[in-house]
Amino acid sequence: MYFSDAGWFEDTDPASGFALSVDNFDTLLIKISRLSPVVLTWPGSSHPVGITDNKETLEEVVGLTVNYKEPNGPTTFTLAGSFYGPFYYFCKNHLSMGVHEIIVKAGSCVSCATDTFNAISGAASCEACHLRVAAADFC
């Protein structure tokens, strides 16, 4: 199931849901997959959960649609299959609660020719590597 503004829906790729509380805000292990809906339940109306790929500026991720359901949450989004890089969550009202990592799980690897990789799980083709790195860096 996944949540949207219209309510809860069945889906073949279920939403990853995480209930944040004031007590677990800095310790909850959040692992998500690209292309899967994510629901972050707020620890209360005064603690809206923001997400960012920039730990210093806390700017929102370019090209990512994030829905904040006011006044009590949740924060919902789906990370693009092409997203690579750091990803974090934080309380938009209380920076003293810290900025914490969200682990983005790698998709399934497929066999690709040397110097190519598959960025999106289930994609039919491989892309050229921009840098020569070990295949393990992509899996």
The first five atom37 places (N, CA, C, CB, O) and aatype in JSON, in Angstrom:
{
  "aatype": [12, 18, 13, 15, 3, 0, 7, 17, 13, 6, 3, 16, 3, 14, 0, 15, 7, 13, 0, 10, 15, 19, 3, 2, 13, 3, 16, 10, 10, 9, 11, 9, 15, 1, 10, 15, 14, 19, 19, 10, 16, 17, 14, 7, 15, 15, 8, 14, 19, 7, 9, 16, 3, 2, 11, 6, 16, 10, 6, 6, 19, 19, 7, 10, 16, 19, 2, 18, 11, 6, 14, 2, 7, 14, 16, 16, 13, 16, 10, 0, 7, 15, 13, 18, 7, 14, 13, 18, 18, 13, 4, 11, 2, 8, 10, 15, 12, 7, 19, 8, 6, 9, 9, 19, 11, 0, 7, 15, 4, 19, 15, 4, 0, 16, 3, 16, 13, 2, 0, 9, 15, 7, 0, 0, 15, 4, 6, 0, 4, 8, 10, 1, 19, 0, 0, 0, 3, 13, 4],
  "atom_mask": [
    [1, 1, 1, 1, 1],
    [1, 1, 1, 1, 1],
    [1, 1, 1, 1, 1],
    [1, 1, 1, 1, 1],
    [1, 1, 1, 1, 1],
    [1, 1, 1, 1, 1],
    [1, 1, 1, 0, 1],
    [1, 1, 1, 1, 1],
    [1, 1, 1, 1, 1],
    [1, 1, 1, 1, 1],
    [1, 1, 1, 1, 1],
    [1, 1, 1, 1, 1],
    [1, 1, 1, 1, 1],
    [1, 1, 1, 1, 1],
    [1, 1, 1, 1, 1],
    [1, 1, 1, 1, 1],
    [1, 1, 1, 0, 1],
    [1, 1, 1, 1, 1],
    [1, 1, 1, 1, 1],
    [1, 1, 1, 1, 1],
    [1, 1, 1, 1, 1],
    [1, 1, 1, 1, 1],
    [1, 1, 1, 1, 1],
    [1, 1, 1, 1, 1],
    [1, 1, 1, 1, 1],
    [1, 1, 1, 1, 1],
    [1, 1, 1, 1, 1],
    [1, 1, 1, 1, 1],
    [1, 1, 1, 1, 1],
    [1, 1, 1, 1, 1],
    [1, 1, 1, 1, 1],
    [1, 1, 1, 1, 1],
    [1, 1, 1, 1, 1],
    [1, 1, 1, 1, 1],
    [1, 1, 1, 1, 1],
    [1, 1, 1, 1, 1],
    [1, 1, 1, 1, 1],
    [1, 1, 1, 1, 1],
    [1, 1, 1, 1, 1],
    [1, 1, 1, 1, 1],
    [1, 1, 1, 1, 1],
    [1, 1, 1, 1, 1],
    [1, 1, 1, 1, 1],
    [1, 1, 1, 0, 1],
    [1, 1, 1, 1, 1],
    [1, 1, 1, 1, 1],
    [1, 1, 1, 1, 1],
    [1, 1, 1, 1, 1],
    [1, 1, 1, 1, 1],
    [1, 1, 1, 0, 1],
    [1, 1, 1, 1, 1],
    [1, 1, 1, 1, 1],
    [1, 1, 1, 1, 1],
    [1, 1, 1, 1, 1],
    [1, 1, 1, 1, 1],
    [1, 1, 1, 1, 1],
    [1, 1, 1, 1, 1],
    [1, 1, 1, 1, 1],
    [1, 1, 1, 1, 1],
    [1, 1, 1, 1, 1],
    [1, 1, 1, 1, 1],
    [1, 1, 1, 1, 1],
    [1, 1, 1, 0, 1],
    [1, 1, 1, 1, 1],
    [1, 1, 1, 1, 1],
    [1, 1, 1, 1, 1],
    [1, 1, 1, 1, 1],
    [1, 1, 1, 1, 1],
    [1, 1, 1, 1, 1],
    [1, 1, 1, 1, 1],
    [1, 1, 1, 1, 1],
    [1, 1, 1, 1, 1],
    [1, 1, 1, 0, 1],
    [1, 1, 1, 1, 1],
    [1, 1, 1, 1, 1],
    [1, 1, 1, 1, 1],
    [1, 1, 1, 1, 1],
    [1, 1, 1, 1, 1],
    [1, 1, 1, 1, 1],
    [1, 1, 1, 1, 1],
    [1, 1, 1, 0, 1],
    [1, 1, 1, 1, 1],
    [1, 1, 1, 1, 1],
    [1, 1, 1, 1, 1],
    [1, 1, 1, 0, 1],
    [1, 1, 1, 1, 1],
    [1, 1, 1, 1, 1],
    [1, 1, 1, 1, 1],
    [1, 1, 1, 1, 1],
    [1, 1, 1, 1, 1],
    [1, 1, 1, 1, 1],
    [1, 1, 1, 1, 1],
    [1, 1, 1, 1, 1],
    [1, 1, 1, 1, 1],
    [1, 1, 1, 1, 1],
    [1, 1, 1, 1, 1],
    [1, 1, 1, 1, 1],
    [1, 1, 1, 0, 1],
    [1, 1, 1, 1, 1],
    [1, 1, 1, 1, 1],
    [1, 1, 1, 1, 1],
    [1, 1, 1, 1, 1],
    [1, 1, 1, 1, 1],
    [1, 1, 1, 1, 1],
    [1, 1, 1, 1, 1],
    [1, 1, 1, 1, 1],
    [1, 1, 1, 0, 1],
    [1, 1, 1, 1, 1],
    [1, 1, 1, 1, 1],
    [1, 1, 1, 1, 1],
    [1, 1, 1, 1, 1],
    [1, 1, 1, 1, 1],
    [1, 1, 1, 1, 1],
    [1, 1, 1, 1, 1],
    [1, 1, 1, 1, 1],
    [1, 1, 1, 1, 1],
    [1, 1, 1, 1, 1],
    [1, 1, 1, 1, 1],
    [1, 1, 1, 1, 1],
    [1, 1, 1, 1, 1],
    [1, 1, 1, 1, 1],
    [1, 1, 1, 0, 1],
    [1, 1, 1, 1, 1],
    [1, 1, 1, 1, 1],
    [1, 1, 1, 1, 1],
    [1, 1, 1, 1, 1],
    [1, 1, 1, 1, 1],
    [1, 1, 1, 1, 1],
    [1, 1, 1, 1, 1],
    [1, 1, 1, 1, 1],
    [1, 1, 1, 1, 1],
    [1, 1, 1, 1, 1],
    [1, 1, 1, 1, 1],
    [1, 1, 1, 1, 1],
    [1, 1, 1, 1, 1],
    [1, 1, 1, 1, 1],
    [1, 1, 1, 1, 1],
    [1, 1, 1, 1, 1],
    [1, 1, 1, 1, 1]
  ],
  "atom_positions": [
    [[0.84, -1.18, 0.0], [0.0, 0.0, 0.0], [0.88, 1.24, 0.0], [-0.95, 0.0, 1.21], [2.01, 1.22, 0.49]],
    [[0.35, 2.33, -0.56], [1.05, 3.59, -0.46], [0.05, 4.7, -0.22], [1.88, 3.87, -1.72], [-1.13, 4.55, -0.53]],
    [[0.51, 5.8, 0.33], [-0.34, 6.9, 0.7], [-0.19, 8.05, -0.28], [-0.03, 7.37, 2.11], [0.92, 8.4, -0.67]],
    [[-1.32, 8.62, -0.69], [-1.3, 9.85, -1.48], [-2.34, 10.77, -0.86], [-1.59, 9.58, -3.02], [-3.0, 10.41, 0.11]],
    [[-2.5, 11.97, -1.43], [-3.49, 12.9, -0.9], [-4.9, 12.33, -0.95], [-3.43, 14.21, -1.67], [-5.78, 12.77, -0.21]],
    [[-5.11, 11.35, -1.83], [-6.43, 10.75, -1.95], [-6.64, 9.58, -1.0], [-6.65, 10.29, -3.36], [-7.75, 9.05, -0.93]],
    [[-5.61, 9.17, -0.27], [-5.74, 8.09, 0.69], [-4.74, 6.98, 0.45], [0.0, 0.0, 0.0], [-3.7, 7.21, -0.17]],
    [[-5.04, 5.77, 0.94], [-4.15, 4.62, 0.82], [-4.52, 3.81, -0.4], [-4.2, 3.74, 2.09], [-5.7, 3.63, -0.69]],
    [[-3.52, 3.31, -1.13], [-3.75, 2.54, -2.34], [-2.89, 1.29, -2.35], [-3.46, 3.38, -3.57], [-1.8, 1.27, -1.77]],
    [[-3.39, 0.24, -3.0], [-2.61, -0.97, -3.21], [-1.63, -0.7, -4.35], [-3.52, -2.2, -3.52], [-1.95, 0.05, -5.27]],
    [[-0.48, -1.31, -4.32], [0.53, -1.14, -5.36], [1.38, -2.4, -5.38], [1.41, 0.13, -5.12], [1.57, -3.05, -4.35]],
    [[1.89, -2.74, -6.56], [2.76, -3.9, -6.64], [4.12, -3.61, -6.03], [2.92, -4.35, -8.08], [4.85, -4.54, -5.66]],
    [[4.48, -2.35, -5.92], [5.75, -1.95, -5.3], [5.39, -1.14, -4.06], [6.66, -1.13, -6.3], [5.27, 0.08, -4.13]],
    [[5.22, -1.81, -2.92], [4.67, -1.14, -1.74], [5.55, -0.01, -1.23], [4.45, -2.15, -0.65], [6.77, 0.0, -1.41]],
    [[4.89, 0.93, -0.58], [5.61, 2.06, 0.01], [6.46, 1.6, 1.18], [4.62, 3.16, 0.47], [6.1, 0.69, 1.92]],
    [[7.59, 2.26, 1.31], [8.41, 2.07, 2.5], [7.94, 3.1, 3.51], [9.96, 2.2, 2.19], [8.01, 4.3, 3.24]],
    [[7.47, 2.66, 4.66], [6.97, 3.58, 5.66], [7.85, 3.6, 6.89], [0.0, 0.0, 0.0], [8.3, 2.56, 7.36]],
    [[8.1, 4.8, 7.4], [8.94, 4.97, 8.57], [8.26, 5.94, 9.52], [10.36, 5.48, 8.18], [7.95, 7.07, 9.14]],
    [[8.03, 5.5, 10.76], [7.4, 6.34, 11.77], [8.5, 6.96, 12.63], [6.4, 5.52, 12.65], [9.17, 6.28, 13.4]],
    [[8.68, 8.26, 12.48], [9.68, 8.97, 13.26], [9.06, 9.46, 14.56], [10.28, 10.15, 12.46], [7.9, 9.88, 14.59]],
    [[9.83, 9.42, 15.62], [9.4, 9.97, 16.9], [10.52, 10.87, 17.41], [9.04, 8.85, 17.94], [11.63, 10.84, 16.88]],
    [[10.23, 11.66, 18.42], [11.27, 12.5, 19.0], [12.38, 11.61, 19.56], [10.68, 13.42, 20.11], [13.56, 11.97, 19.49]],
    [[12.02, 10.46, 20.13], [13.0, 9.56, 20.72], [13.89, 8.85, 19.7], [12.3, 8.53, 21.55], [15.06, 8.59, 19.98]],
    [[13.35, 8.53, 18.51], [14.15, 7.78, 17.54], [14.61, 8.64, 16.36], [13.37, 6.6, 17.03], [15.18, 8.11, 15.4]],
    [[14.37, 9.94, 16.41], [14.64, 10.79, 15.25], [16.08, 10.7, 14.78], [14.3, 12.23, 15.59], [16.33, 10.72, 13.57]],
    [[17.02, 10.6, 15.69], [18.43, 10.57, 15.29], [19.02, 9.16, 15.23], [19.24, 11.4, 16.26], [20.21, 9.01, 14.96]],
    [[18.21, 8.13, 15.47], [18.74, 6.76, 15.47], [18.02, 5.83, 14.51], [18.67, 6.2, 16.86], [18.51, 4.73, 14.26]],
    [[16.88, 6.22, 13.97], [16.12, 5.33, 13.1], [16.88, 5.06, 11.81], [14.74, 5.94, 12.78], [17.29, 6.0, 11.12]],
    [[17.07, 3.79, 11.48], [17.74, 3.4, 10.25], [16.71, 3.43, 9.13], [18.4, 1.99, 10.38], [15.76, 2.64, 9.12]],
    [[16.89, 4.34, 8.18], [15.97, 4.47, 7.06], [16.69, 4.01, 5.8], [15.44, 5.94, 6.91], [17.67, 4.63, 5.37]],
    [[16.21, 2.92, 5.21], [16.74, 2.41, 3.94], [15.6, 2.43, 2.94], [17.33, 0.96, 4.1], [14.52, 1.9, 3.19]],
    [[15.86, 3.04, 1.78], [14.83, 3.13, 0.75], [15.39, 2.62, -0.57], [14.32, 4.59, 0.61], [16.6, 2.51, -0.75]],
    [[14.48, 2.32, -1.49], [14.85, 1.92, -2.84], [14.42, 3.0, -3.81], [14.21, 0.56, -3.21], [13.41, 3.67, -3.61]],
    [[15.19, 3.16, -4.86], [14.79, 4.07, -5.92], [13.49, 3.55, -6.54], [15.91, 4.21, -7.01], [13.25, 2.34, -6.55]],
    [[12.66, 4.45, -7.04], [11.41, 4.15, -7.75], [10.32, 3.57, -6.86], [11.7, 3.19, -8.86], [9.29, 3.15, -7.38]],
    [[10.51, 3.54, -5.55], [9.48, 3.05, -4.63], [8.97, 4.2, -3.78], [10.03, 1.92, -3.73], [9.76, 4.99, -3.28]],
    [[7.64, 4.31, -3.61], [7.1, 5.38, -2.77], [7.61, 5.27, -1.34], [5.56, 5.35, -2.79], [7.77, 4.17, -0.81]],
    [[7.87, 6.42, -0.71], [8.36, 6.48, 0.67], [7.43, 7.38, 1.48], [9.84, 6.99, 0.73], [7.05, 8.46, 1.02]],
    [[7.07, 6.93, 2.67], [6.23, 7.7, 3.58], [6.99, 7.87, 4.89], [4.84, 6.99, 3.82], [7.33, 6.89, 5.55]],
    [[7.27, 9.13, 5.27], [7.92, 9.44, 6.54], [6.88, 10.09, 7.45], [9.18, 10.38, 6.34], [6.47, 11.22, 7.22]],
    [[6.46, 9.36, 8.47], [5.47, 9.88, 9.41], [6.16, 10.79, 10.41], [4.72, 8.73, 10.13], [7.15, 10.41, 11.02]],
    [[5.63, 11.98, 10.57], [6.23, 12.99, 11.44], [6.05, 12.63, 12.91], [5.63, 14.36, 11.17], [5.08, 11.96, 13.28]],
    [[6.99, 13.07, 13.76], [6.84, 12.84, 15.2], [5.88, 13.82, 15.86], [8.18, 12.92, 15.87], [5.83, 13.88, 17.09]],
    [[5.13, 14.59, 15.09], [4.16, 15.55, 15.62], [4.09, 16.76, 14.7], [0.0, 0.0, 0.0], [4.97, 16.96, 13.86]],
    [[3.05, 17.56, 14.86], [2.84, 18.69, 13.95], [3.95, 19.74, 14.03], [1.52, 19.35, 14.26], [4.14, 20.5, 13.08]],
    [[4.68, 19.78, 15.13], [5.75, 20.77, 15.24], [7.08, 20.23, 14.71], [5.91, 21.2, 16.69], [8.11, 20.9, 14.82]],
    [[7.07, 19.02, 14.13], [8.3, 18.4, 13.63], [8.14, 17.92, 12.18], [8.71, 17.23, 14.52], [8.26, 16.72, 11.93]],
    [[7.87, 18.81, 11.22], [7.75, 18.37, 9.83], [9.1, 17.86, 9.31], [7.23, 19.53, 8.94], [10.13, 18.51, 9.48]],
    [[9.07, 16.7, 8.68], [10.3, 16.06, 8.21], [10.62, 16.53, 6.8], [10.18, 14.52, 8.25], [9.82, 16.35, 5.88]],
    [[11.79, 17.15, 6.65], [12.27, 17.58, 5.34], [13.3, 16.59, 4.83], [0.0, 0.0, 0.0], [13.9, 15.85, 5.6]],
    [[13.49, 16.59, 3.5], [14.54, 15.75, 2.92], [15.41, 16.61, 2.02], [13.92, 14.56, 2.13], [14.96, 17.61, 1.46]],
    [[16.67, 16.21, 1.9], [17.63, 16.99, 1.12], [18.75, 16.09, 0.63], [18.2, 18.16, 1.97], [18.94, 14.98, 1.13]],
    [[19.47, 16.57, -0.37], [20.7, 15.89, -0.78], [21.91, 16.75, -0.46], [20.65, 15.56, -2.29], [23.04, 16.42, -0.83]],
    [[21.67, 17.87, 0.25], [22.76, 18.77, 0.61], [22.72, 19.02, 2.12], [22.67, 20.11, -0.17], [21.91, 19.81, 2.6]],
    [[23.58, 18.36, 2.84], [23.6, 18.41, 4.31], [23.93, 19.81, 4.83], [24.61, 17.41, 4.86], [23.56, 20.16, 5.95]],
    [[24.63, 20.61, 4.04], [25.03, 21.96, 4.48], [23.93, 22.99, 4.28], [26.27, 22.39, 3.72], [23.65, 23.77, 5.19]],
    [[23.3, 23.01, 3.1], [22.31, 24.06, 2.79], [20.87, 23.62, 3.07], [22.43, 24.47, 1.34], [19.99, 24.46, 3.21]],
    [[20.64, 22.31, 3.14], [19.31, 21.72, 3.34], [18.34, 22.07, 2.22], [18.74, 22.17, 4.66], [17.12, 22.01, 2.41]],
    [[18.86, 22.42, 1.06], [18.0, 22.69, -0.1], [17.33, 21.4, -0.53], [18.82, 23.3, -1.28], [17.87, 20.3, -0.36]],
    [[16.12, 21.54, -1.1], [15.41, 20.36, -1.57], [16.11, 19.78, -2.79], [13.95, 20.7, -1.91], [16.85, 20.47, -3.49]],
    [[15.88, 18.51, -3.04], [16.5, 17.81, -4.15], [15.9, 18.31, -5.47], [16.31, 16.27, -4.01], [14.68, 18.28, -5.65]],
    [[16.75, 18.76, -6.37], [16.29, 19.27, -7.66], [15.59, 18.14, -8.42], [17.48, 19.85, -8.5], [16.13, 17.04, -8.54]],
    [[14.39, 18.42, -8.91], [13.65, 17.45, -9.71], [12.86, 16.43, -8.91], [0.0, 0.0, 0.0], [12.22, 15.57, -9.51]],
    [[12.89, 16.5, -7.59], [12.16, 15.56, -6.76], [10.91, 16.23, -6.21], [13.05, 15.03, -5.6], [10.99, 17.29, -5.58]],
    [[9.76, 15.63, -6.43], [8.51, 16.15, -5.89], [8.3, 15.56, -4.5], [7.29, 15.82, -6.83], [8.21, 14.34, -4.33]],
    [[8.23, 16.44, -3.53], [8.04, 16.03, -2.13], [6.71, 16.61, -1.68], [9.23, 16.51, -1.2], [6.46, 17.8, -1.87]],
    [[5.87, 15.79, -1.08], [4.58, 16.25, -0.56], [4.62, 16.28, 0.96], [3.42, 15.33, -1.05], [4.92, 15.28, 1.61]],
    [[4.32, 17.45, 1.51], [4.24, 17.65, 2.95], [2.78, 17.84, 3.3], [5.11, 18.87, 3.43], [2.2, 18.87, 2.95]],
    [[2.18, 16.88, 3.97], [0.77, 16.99, 4.31], [0.64, 17.71, 5.65], [0.09, 15.59, 4.37], [0.85, 17.11, 6.71]],
    [[0.3, 18.98, 5.6], [0.16, 19.79, 6.8], [-1.2, 19.51, 7.45], [0.3, 21.3, 6.46], [-2.13, 19.2, 6.71]],
    [[-1.38, 19.6, 8.74], [-0.41, 20.06, 9.7], [0.37, 18.94, 10.39], [-1.08, 20.88, 10.71], [1.33, 19.23, 11.1]],
    [[-0.04, 17.66, 10.2], [0.57, 16.58, 10.99], [1.37, 15.56, 10.18], [-0.49, 15.88, 11.73], [1.82, 14.55, 10.73]],
    [[1.55, 15.81, 8.91], [2.33, 14.88, 8.09], [1.46, 13.88, 7.38], [0.0, 0.0, 0.0], [0.24, 13.9, 7.54]],
    [[2.04, 13.03, 6.63], [3.45, 12.69, 6.52], [4.15, 13.43, 5.37], [3.6, 11.2, 6.32], [3.53, 14.23, 4.67]],
    [[5.44, 13.15, 5.21], [6.21, 13.57, 4.05], [6.26, 12.37, 3.12], [7.66, 14.07, 4.46], [6.63, 11.27, 3.55]],
    [[5.9, 12.56, 1.85], [5.92, 11.45, 0.89], [6.72, 11.85, -0.35], [4.49, 11.05, 0.5], [6.72, 13.01, -0.75]],
    [[7.39, 10.86, -0.94], [8.15, 11.1, -2.17], [8.52, 9.76, -2.79], [9.43, 11.94, -1.88], [8.41, 8.71, -2.15]],
    [[8.96, 9.8, -4.03], [9.51, 8.65, -4.73], [10.81, 9.09, -5.37], [8.51, 8.07, -5.79], [10.82, 10.01, -6.19]],
    [[11.89, 8.45, -5.0], [13.21, 8.82, -5.51], [13.4, 8.25, -6.91], [14.32, 8.31, -4.55], [13.14, 7.07, -7.15]],
    [[13.87, 9.09, -7.83], [14.09, 8.67, -9.21], [15.13, 7.56, -9.3], [14.53, 9.86, -10.07], [16.03, 7.47, -8.47]],
    [[14.98, 6.71, -10.3], [15.93, 5.63, -10.51], [17.32, 6.13, -10.86], [0.0, 0.0, 0.0], [18.3, 5.41, -10.68]],
    [[17.39, 7.34, -11.36], [18.69, 7.9, -11.77], [19.39, 8.66, -10.65], [18.5, 8.81, -12.96], [20.48, 9.18, -10.86]],
    [[18.77, 8.73, -9.46], [19.38, 9.49, -8.36], [20.57, 8.74, -7.78], [18.34, 9.76, -7.26], [20.47, 7.56, -7.44]],
    [[21.69, 9.44, -7.68], [22.88, 8.91, -7.0], [23.45, 10.02, -6.15], [23.95, 8.39, -8.03], [23.53, 11.17, -6.59]],
    [[23.83, 9.7, -4.96], [24.41, 10.69, -4.09], [23.89, 10.56, -2.69], [0.0, 0.0, 0.0], [23.12, 9.65, -2.39]],
    [[24.29, 11.47, -1.82], [23.82, 11.43, -0.43], [22.36, 11.87, -0.33], [24.71, 12.34, 0.46], [21.86, 12.59, -1.2]],
    [[21.7, 11.43, 0.72], [20.29, 11.75, 0.92], [20.06, 11.81, 2.42], [19.35, 10.68, 0.24], [20.53, 10.94, 3.15]],
    [[19.35, 12.83, 2.91], [19.2, 13.08, 4.34], [17.79, 13.49, 4.7], [20.19, 14.15, 4.8], [17.03, 13.96, 3.85]],
    [[17.43, 13.32, 5.99], [16.19, 13.85, 6.54], [16.51, 14.73, 7.74], [15.21, 12.7, 6.94], [17.55, 14.58, 8.37]],
    [[15.6, 15.68, 8.03], [15.8, 16.61, 9.14], [14.45, 17.2, 9.54], [16.8, 17.73, 8.75], [13.48, 17.13, 8.77]],
    [[14.38, 17.78, 10.75], [13.19, 18.49, 11.19], [13.27, 19.9, 10.62], [13.06, 18.51, 12.76], [14.24, 20.62, 10.87]],
    [[12.24, 20.29, 9.87], [12.26, 21.61, 9.23], [12.13, 22.75, 10.23], [11.14, 21.7, 8.22], [12.47, 23.89, 9.91]],
    [[11.65, 22.47, 11.44], [11.47, 23.51, 12.45], [12.57, 23.55, 13.5], [10.15, 23.32, 13.13], [12.76, 24.57, 14.16]],
    [[13.3, 22.47, 13.65], [14.3, 22.38, 14.72], [15.61, 21.79, 14.2], [13.76, 21.52, 15.89], [15.8, 20.58, 14.24]],
    [[16.48, 22.64, 13.71], [17.75, 22.15, 13.18], [18.6, 21.47, 14.26], [18.54, 23.3, 12.56], [19.5, 20.7, 13.96]],
    [[18.3, 21.77, 15.53], [19.02, 21.14, 16.63], [18.76, 19.63, 16.7], [18.64, 21.79, 17.96], [19.49, 18.91, 17.39]],
    [[17.73, 19.13, 15.99], [17.45, 17.7, 15.95], [18.41, 16.98, 14.99], [15.99, 17.45, 15.52], [18.42, 15.75, 14.94]],
    [[19.19, 17.74, 14.25], [20.22, 17.16, 13.39], [19.75, 16.81, 12.0], [0.0, 0.0, 0.0], [18.55, 16.84, 11.69]],
    [[20.72, 16.47, 11.17], [20.5, 16.04, 9.8], [21.02, 14.61, 9.72], [21.22, 16.98, 8.75], [22.17, 14.35, 10.06]],
    [[20.17, 13.67, 9.27], [20.49, 12.26, 9.37], [20.38, 11.57, 8.01], [19.58, 11.57, 10.38], [19.52, 11.9, 7.2]],
    [[21.26, 10.61, 7.8], [21.34, 9.94, 6.49], [20.16, 9.01, 6.23], [22.63, 9.16, 6.4], [19.69, 8.3, 7.12]],
    [[19.71, 9.03, 4.98], [18.79, 8.02, 4.46], [19.64, 7.16, 3.54], [17.53, 8.66, 3.71], [20.29, 7.68, 2.63]],
    [[19.63, 5.85, 3.75], [20.43, 4.95, 2.93], [19.6, 4.57, 1.7], [20.85, 3.67, 3.73], [18.48, 4.07, 1.82]],
    [[20.17, 4.82, 0.52], [19.51, 4.46, -0.73], [20.09, 3.13, -1.18], [19.7, 5.58, -1.83], [21.27, 3.03, -1.52]],
    [[19.23, 2.09, -1.18], [19.68, 0.76, -1.56], [19.89, 0.68, -3.06], [18.66, -0.31, -1.1], [19.13, 1.28, -3.83]],
    [[20.91, -0.04, -3.47], [21.16, -0.25, -4.89], [20.1, -1.18, -5.47], [22.58, -0.83, -5.12], [19.6, -2.06, -4.78]],
    [[19.78, -0.96, -6.72], [18.85, -1.84, -7.41], [19.55, -3.13, -7.8], [0.0, 0.0, 0.0], [20.73, -3.32, -7.53]],
    [[18.81, -4.0, -8.44], [19.38, -5.26, -8.9], [20.35, -4.99, -10.04], [18.27, -6.23, -9.35], [20.09, -4.17, -10.92]],
    [[21.45, -5.68, -10.01], [22.43, -5.55, -11.08], [22.11, -6.52, -12.2], [23.86, -5.79, -10.55], [21.61, -7.62, -11.95]],
    [[22.4, -6.13, -13.43], [22.28, -7.01, -14.59], [23.64, -7.07, -15.25], [21.18, -6.5, -15.59], [24.49, -6.22, -15.01]],
    [[23.84, -8.08, -16.06], [25.12, -8.2, -16.76], [25.23, -7.12, -17.82], [25.26, -9.6, -17.39], [24.36, -6.98, -18.68]],
    [[26.31, -6.37, -17.74], [26.57, -5.3, -18.71], [27.99, -5.48, -19.23], [26.37, -3.88, -18.07], [28.83, -6.1, -18.57]],
    [[28.26, -4.94, -20.39], [29.59, -5.0, -20.97], [30.56, -4.2, -20.11], [29.58, -4.48, -22.43], [30.15, -3.37, -19.3]],
    [[31.85, -4.44, -20.3], [32.89, -3.68, -19.61], [32.7, -2.2, -19.85], [34.3, -4.14, -20.07], [32.39, -1.77, -20.97]],
    [[32.89, -1.41, -18.81], [32.76, 0.05, -18.84], [31.33, 0.53, -19.06], [33.63, 0.61, -19.93], [31.11, 1.66, -19.51]],
    [[30.33, -0.31, -18.73], [28.93, 0.1, -18.76], [28.28, -0.37, -17.47], [28.18, -0.46, -20.01], [28.82, -1.23, -16.78]],
    [[27.12, 0.19, -17.15], [26.38, -0.22, -15.95], [24.9, 0.02, -16.16], [26.88, 0.54, -14.71], [24.5, 0.72, -17.1]],
    [[24.09, -0.55, -15.28], [22.65, -0.39, -15.32], [22.25, 0.46, -14.12], [21.91, -1.77, -15.32], [22.31, -0.01, -12.98]],
    [[21.84, 1.71, -14.35], [21.52, 2.64, -13.27], [20.15, 2.4, -12.67], [21.61, 4.05, -13.76], [19.91, 2.75, -11.52]],
    [[19.25, 1.8, -13.44], [17.88, 1.62, -12.98], [17.56, 0.14, -12.95], [16.88, 2.38, -13.89], [17.67, -0.55, -13.96]],
    [[17.16, -0.34, -11.78], [16.82, -1.75, -11.64], [15.75, -2.13, -12.66], [16.33, -2.04, -10.21], [14.7, -1.48, -12.74]],
    [[16.0, -3.16, -13.42], [15.04, -3.63, -14.39], [15.13, -2.96, -15.76], [0.0, 0.0, 0.0], [14.4, -3.34, -16.67]],
    [[16.0, -1.98, -15.92], [16.14, -1.33, -17.22], [16.69, -2.31, -18.23], [17.07, -0.09, -17.11], [17.46, -3.21, -17.89]],
    [[16.29, -2.15, -19.49], [16.67, -3.1, -20.53], [18.05, -2.84, -21.11], [15.66, -3.07, -21.63], [18.59, -3.7, -21.8]],
    [[18.64, -1.69, -20.85], [19.93, -1.39, -21.45], [20.91, -0.88, -20.4], [19.77, -0.36, -22.57], [20.53, -0.53, -19.29]],
    [[22.18, -0.83, -20.79], [23.24, -0.36, -19.91], [23.75, 0.98, -20.41], [24.4, -1.4, -19.83], [23.64, 1.3, -21.6]],
    [[24.31, 1.76, -19.5], [24.85, 3.08, -19.83], [26.37, 3.03, -19.76], [24.3, 4.17, -18.88], [26.94, 2.22, -19.04]],
    [[27.0, 3.91, -20.52], [28.46, 4.01, -20.48], [28.9, 4.61, -19.16], [28.99, 4.85, -21.67], [28.26, 5.53, -18.64]],
    [[29.99, 4.08, -18.61], [30.56, 4.64, -17.39], [31.31, 5.93, -17.73], [31.51, 3.62, -16.69], [31.97, 6.02, -18.76]],
    [[31.18, 6.91, -16.85], [31.91, 8.16, -17.04], [33.29, 8.08, -16.44], [31.13, 9.32, -16.44], [34.22, 8.77, -16.88]],
    [[33.43, 7.25, -15.43], [34.72, 7.03, -14.76], [34.95, 5.53, -14.69], [34.75, 7.68, -13.33], [34.0, 4.76, -14.53]],
    [[36.15, 5.13, -14.8], [36.47, 3.7, -14.7], [36.53, 3.33, -13.22], [37.82, 3.35, -15.42], [37.44, 3.76, -12.51]],
    [[35.56, 2.54, -12.77], [35.52, 2.08, -11.38], [35.14, 0.61, -11.37], [34.51, 2.93, -10.52], [34.7, 0.06, -12.38]],
    [[35.3, -0.01, -10.24], [34.96, -1.43, -10.1], [33.46, -1.62, -10.18], [35.5, -2.0, -8.77], [32.7, -0.76, -9.72]],
    [[33.02, -2.71, -10.75], [31.59, -3.01, -10.88], [30.91, -3.01, -9.52], [31.38, -4.36, -11.57], [29.72, -2.7, -9.43]],
    [[31.63, -3.36, -8.47], [31.03, -3.41, -7.12], [30.55, -2.05, -6.67], [32.04, -3.96, -6.11], [29.7, -1.97, -5.78]],
    [[31.06, -0.96, -7.25], [30.61, 0.37, -6.87], [29.17, 0.62, -7.27], [31.5, 1.41, -7.5], [28.54, 1.53, -6.73]],
    [[28.63, -0.17, -8.18], [27.27, 0.04, -8.65], [26.28, -0.96, -8.07], [27.23, -0.04, -10.14], [25.08, -0.84, -8.32]],
    [[26.74, -1.93, -7.31], [25.84, -2.96, -6.79], [25.77, -2.91, -5.28], [26.3, -4.34, -7.25], [25.06, -3.71, -4.67]]
  ]
}
